[in-house]
Amino acid sequence: MASAVIQKFKRPLLESLLAIILGFIVGAIVMAMFGYDPIAAYSALLIGSIGSLDGICESLANATPLMLTGLTFAIGMKSGYFNVGAEGQAYLGAIGAIMIGSVIHLPYGIHLAAATLFAMFMGAIWSLPVSALKAWRGVHEVVSTIMLNWIALFFVRYLIEYHYYEPGRAERAMPVLPTARYQVLGASLTTVIFVAVAFMFFAYFLLWRTTLGYELRLTGSNPEAARYIGINSTRVIFLNFFLGGLAAGLAGATQVLGRPPSWTIYKTLGNVINLGFDGIGAALIGRNHPVGIIFASIFLGILSYGAKFMMYLGVDPDLTRAINGVIIIALSLPELYRIIRRFIVGREAE
Amino acid sequence: MKIPKKLSWFIIGVAALIGILFSLSMVGIEPRDLLETTFMAMTPLILAAVGECLDEKAGVVNIGLEGIFLITAVTGVYWAEIVGDGVGGLIIGGAIMGGLIGLFFGIISTYGKAAQVVAGMGLNVFGLGFVPFLMVALWAFPGIHMFDPKLVIRTIDIPVGGGLFRLSPITIFAIIVVIVVDIILYRTLLGLRIQAAGEKPEAIDVAGVNVNHIRILASTICGALTGIGGAFMPLGWFGGLVKEITAGRGFIALAAVVFAGLDPILAAVSSFIFGFSEGLAFTVMITPGVKEVVPHYFIKMIPYIATIVALAIVGSKRFPKALGKPYIRE
C-alpha cells in the first residue's frame, strides 16, 4: 500500500523538485550576472526564514494565503479553466473583511465568523461576471479575470480612500476590531492557518468525494464525455469560479483578520498584491492537489519571507517571484523530466 | 465584395468617432489631447496584438505578452542609455530582446511540447518578479527610474487648430506593420504556411515544410513586435519608467486579438478602441470640472471595463484548430 502510494506520487514529486532546482539555478545565474553572491543570498534566505522559530512562524503566515489562492487556480485547472482571478478576488476579500470587522460591533466569535464568511462571499461575488461571460458569451477567462483584477484594484483603493480610511492615518484602512481577530500563535502567525487548511480539506472532499466534484473533474479531464453524459456545463462553470472566489476571498481575509501587527490593508494594497499570481506557482508545484498545494505554499512562504533577508546583500526580494516564474515555465514542460532523466540515468525513461 | 464592406464599416467608424469627439468637446474635453493619447496608447497594443495574431494563426498561443512588455520596457531603457539613442534602445532592448524571448517561447512550445497557457503565465510571473529585481540591479533604486529626456523618441508635430498634434513615428511604424502582416498572412506562400501550421499542420508537413520552424518563426516575430511595444512605453510615450508601467496592457492586447478573431486589421481597429478608452481616461482625469466630481479610481477603470464589454458584445470566435497543441507527427 505504502509503496503503491509512493510509486503513484514519485513522478509528480520528482518533477516538482526538478522544477524547483531549475528555478534556483536560474535565480543563481541571474544574481551572478549582476554581481551578487548567489550562495550568500540563498543562505541568508534560508537562515532568515527557517533558522529561527519566528522565521518559521512568519514563513507559515506567508504560506497561508498562498494555499487558498493556489486552490482557486487548482480548482480551475481541475475543471478545465485557467482561472487567474484570485488576485482581484483576494482584494475584495480583504475589503470585505474590513467592512464587517472594522465597522460593525459583534461579540467575539460571531464577529470573527461573520467577517470571514463575508470576505469569502465578496471574493465569490467578484467571480460571477467571469462565469457569466464565460457561460453565456464564451469570453476567455484569462482576459476577463485579469481585467476584473485591475477593476478590483481601483475599486478597493477607492473604498479605502473614500469610505474605510483610518482617521489620522489615511495611508491605510481601519484595522479590524479586537473581536474580529484570529488568535496570535507566534510572530505574525495566527489560528487563521487552521481555517485555511480546513478549507483545503473541504475542497479535497468536495472535489474527490462528491458527485458535484466528479462533474467538475470530468469536465476538466474529458469535456466530450462530460457533455455526453449530460453534465450541465453552465453549472460547472459557475460552481468552479464560485468555489475559487470563496477560496480567494478567504485568502484576502487572512491578511486582514489574521495578520498582525497591522490587522488591515494599506491603500497601496501592498500586503495583498500578487497573492493571486504567487498562488499559481503554489498550485502548479503542488500538482493541483490540495495536499500538494499546502506543502508547495509552505515552500513559497519560506521563499517569500526569506527573500527579505536577501535585501541586506542588495538583492531585490522580488527575485523570488522571478524564480517562481521559472518554476512555472519548467512545470509546463512535460519533456523536461524525460530529457533530464535521460541525461542523468543515461537511458530513455519509461 | 469584401473590400467595400470593410470600407463602409470604416466610414461608419470614422463618423461615429467624429460624433463622439464632438459630443465630448461639449463637456470640455479637448479632442486633440484625446486623440494624441489614443494614438500613443494604441501603439504598444497594436504591435503586440498583431504579433499575437500571427503567432496564434501559426498555432502558438502566447499569453505572456505582459511579461514581454515588462521586461522589454526595462531593457529598452537600459540599451537606450548605453547607445545614447531612444530608437537604438527600441531596436536592441525592444525588438531583439523581445525576439529572443519569443524564440525561447517558440522552442519550448514546439520541441518542448509545453502547455502554452501555463508557460505564458509563467513568463508573466517571471516578468513581474524579474523587472523590480532588474531595476534595482541596474540602477540601484527600487521601482522607478527617470532617464535623460533626450532619449525620448522625438514626435512628429503636426499643427492642428492652433496647437500641435504630437504623433510618434513608432505609431506610423505600427500601422505599417499591420498592413505588412496582413499582406504576408493573406497574400504570400509564407502566410499560407503560417495559417496551415495552425489549422492543419499535417498538410504542410506532408508538403515538406517543417511545422515547428514556422511556429518558432511566428513566435519570434510576435516577441519582437511585442518587445518594440514594451520599449515604446517608456521611450516613446511616458518618458519615465516605473515597475508597473505595463498596467495589464499585455492582456488588453490579448483581448484585442480575441476581439479581432485573429485578423490583423481588425486587431488594429480594436487596439484603437481600447487605446481610445485609455486616452479618454487620461484626458478626463485632467479635465477641470470632471475630476472633482468623479473619483479618479472610477475613471481609471474605463479601459478595463471597455475591454470586458467589447468581448461580451462580440462573444466567442472561431480559432485555428491546432491552436495551443504541439505538433506530433503520427
HADDOCK unambig.tbl for C-alpha pairs under 7 A between the chains (distance, minus, plus):
assign (segid A and resid 34 and name CA) (segid B and resid 137 and name CA) 6.39 0.50 0.50
assign (segid A and resid 133 and name CA) (segid B and resid 312 and name CA) 6.42 0.50 0.50
assign (segid A and resid 137 and name CA) (segid B and resid 312 and name CA) 5.81 0.50 0.50
assign (segid A and resid 137 and name CA) (segid B and resid 315 and name CA) 4.65 0.50 0.50
assign (segid A and resid 137 and name CA) (segid B and resid 316 and name CA) 6.37 0.50 0.50
assign (segid A and resid 138 and name CA) (segid B and resid 315 and name CA) 5.56 0.50 0.50
assign (segid A and resid 138 and name CA) (segid B and resid 316 and name CA) 4.80 0.50 0.50
assign (segid A and resid 139 and name CA) (segid B and resid 311 and name CA) 6.28 0.50 0.50
assign (segid A and resid 139 and name CA) (segid B and resid 312 and name CA) 6.50 0.50 0.50
assign (segid A and resid 139 and name CA) (segid B and resid 315 and name CA) 5.93 0.50 0.50
assign (segid A and resid 139 and name CA) (segid B and resid 316 and name CA) 5.96 0.50 0.50
assign (segid A and resid 143 and name CA) (segid B and resid 251 and name CA) 6.12 0.50 0.50
assign (segid A and resid 143 and name CA) (segid B and resid 255 and name CA) 6.12 0.50 0.50
assign (segid A and resid 144 and name CA) (segid B and resid 308 and name CA) 6.18 0.50 0.50
assign (segid A and resid 147 and name CA) (segid B and resid 304 and name CA) 5.19 0.50 0.50
assign (segid A and resid 151 and name CA) (segid B and resid 301 and name CA) 5.45 0.50 0.50
assign (segid A and resid 151 and name CA) (segid B and resid 304 and name CA) 6.66 0.50 0.50
assign (segid A and resid 154 and name CA) (segid B and resid 297 and name CA) 5.21 0.50 0.50
assign (segid A and resid 154 and name CA) (segid B and resid 301 and name CA) 6.76 0.50 0.50
assign (segid A and resid 155 and name CA) (segid B and resid 297 and name CA) 6.70 0.50 0.50
assign (segid A and resid 158 and name CA) (segid B and resid 297 and name CA) 5.95 0.50 0.50
assign (segid A and resid 277 and name CA) (segid B and resid 125 and name CA) 6.68 0.50 0.50
assign (segid A and resid 316 and name CA) (segid B and resid 133 and name CA) 4.89 0.50 0.50
assign (segid A and resid 316 and name CA) (segid B and resid 136 and name CA) 6.43 0.50 0.50
assign (segid A and resid 318 and name CA) (segid B and resid 129 and name CA) 4.75 0.50 0.50
assign (segid A and resid 318 and name CA) (segid B and resid 130 and name CA) 6.78 0.50 0.50
assign (segid A and resid 318 and name CA) (segid B and resid 132 and name CA) 6.27 0.50 0.50
assign (segid A and resid 318 and name CA) (segid B and resid 133 and name CA) 5.81 0.50 0.50
assign (segid A and resid 319 and name CA) (segid B and resid 129 and name CA) 5.39 0.50 0.50
assign (segid A and resid 319 and name CA) (segid B and resid 130 and name CA) 5.70 0.50 0.50
assign (segid A and resid 319 and name CA) (segid B and resid 133 and name CA) 5.52 0.50 0.50
assign (segid A and resid 320 and name CA) (segid B and resid 129 and name CA) 6.83 0.50 0.50
assign (segid A and resid 321 and name CA) (segid B and resid 125 and name CA) 6.70 0.50 0.50
assign (segid A and resid 321 and name CA) (segid B and resid 126 and name CA) 6.39 0.50 0.50
assign (segid A and resid 321 and name CA) (segid B and resid 129 and name CA) 4.41 0.50 0.50
assign (segid A and resid 322 and name CA) (segid B and resid 125 and name CA) 6.50 0.50 0.50
assign (segid A and resid 322 and name CA) (segid B and resid 126 and name CA) 4.06 0.50 0.50
assign (segid A and resid 322 and name CA) (segid B and resid 127 and name CA) 6.62 0.50 0.50
assign (segid A and resid 322 and name CA) (segid B and resid 128 and name CA) 6.95 0.50 0.50
assign (segid A and resid 322 and name CA) (segid B and resid 129 and name CA) 4.30 0.50 0.50
assign (segid A and resid 322 and name CA) (segid B and resid 130 and name CA) 4.92 0.50 0.50
assign (segid A and resid 323 and name CA) (segid B and resid 126 and name CA) 6.89 0.50 0.50
assign (segid A and resid 324 and name CA) (segid B and resid 126 and name CA) 6.83 0.50 0.50
assign (segid A and resid 325 and name CA) (segid B and resid 122 and name CA) 4.53 0.50 0.50
assign (segid A and resid 325 and name CA) (segid B and resid 123 and name CA) 6.10 0.50 0.50
assign (segid A and resid 325 and name CA) (segid B and resid 125 and name CA) 4.79 0.50 0.50
assign (segid A and resid 325 and name CA) (segid B and resid 126 and name CA) 3.99 0.50 0.50
assign (segid A and resid 326 and name CA) (segid B and resid 122 and name CA) 6.54 0.50 0.50
assign (segid A and resid 326 and name CA) (segid B and resid 126 and name CA) 6.31 0.50 0.50
assign (segid A and resid 328 and name CA) (segid B and resid 119 and name CA) 6.63 0.50 0.50
assign (segid A and resid 328 and name CA) (segid B and resid 122 and name CA) 4.89 0.50 0.50
assign (segid A and resid 329 and name CA) (segid B and resid 118 and name CA) 6.91 0.50 0.50
assign (segid A and resid 329 and name CA) (segid B and resid 119 and name CA) 4.56 0.50 0.50
assign (segid A and resid 329 and name CA) (segid B and resid 122 and name CA) 4.97 0.50 0.50
assign (segid A and resid 329 and name CA) (segid B and resid 123 and name CA) 6.92 0.50 0.50
assign (segid A and resid 332 and name CA) (segid B and resid 114 and name CA) 5.24 0.50 0.50
assign (segid A and resid 332 and name CA) (segid B and resid 115 and name CA) 5.09 0.50 0.50
assign (segid A and resid 332 and name CA) (segid B and resid 118 and name CA) 5.75 0.50 0.50
assign (segid A and resid 332 and name CA) (segid B and resid 119 and name CA) 5.47 0.50 0.50
assign (segid A and resid 333 and name CA) (segid B and resid 112 and name CA) 6.01 0.50 0.50
assign (segid A and resid 333 and name CA) (segid B and resid 113 and name CA) 6.38 0.50 0.50
assign (segid A and resid 333 and name CA) (segid B and resid 114 and name CA) 4.47 0.50 0.50
assign (segid A and resid 333 and name CA) (segid B and resid 115 and name CA) 6.61 0.50 0.50
assign (segid A and resid 334 and name CA) (segid B and resid 113 and name CA) 6.82 0.50 0.50
assign (segid A and resid 334 and name CA) (segid B and resid 114 and name CA) 6.53 0.50 0.50
assign (segid A and resid 335 and name CA) (segid B and resid 112 and name CA) 5.78 0.50 0.50
assign (segid A and resid 335 and name CA) (segid B and resid 113 and name CA) 6.77 0.50 0.50
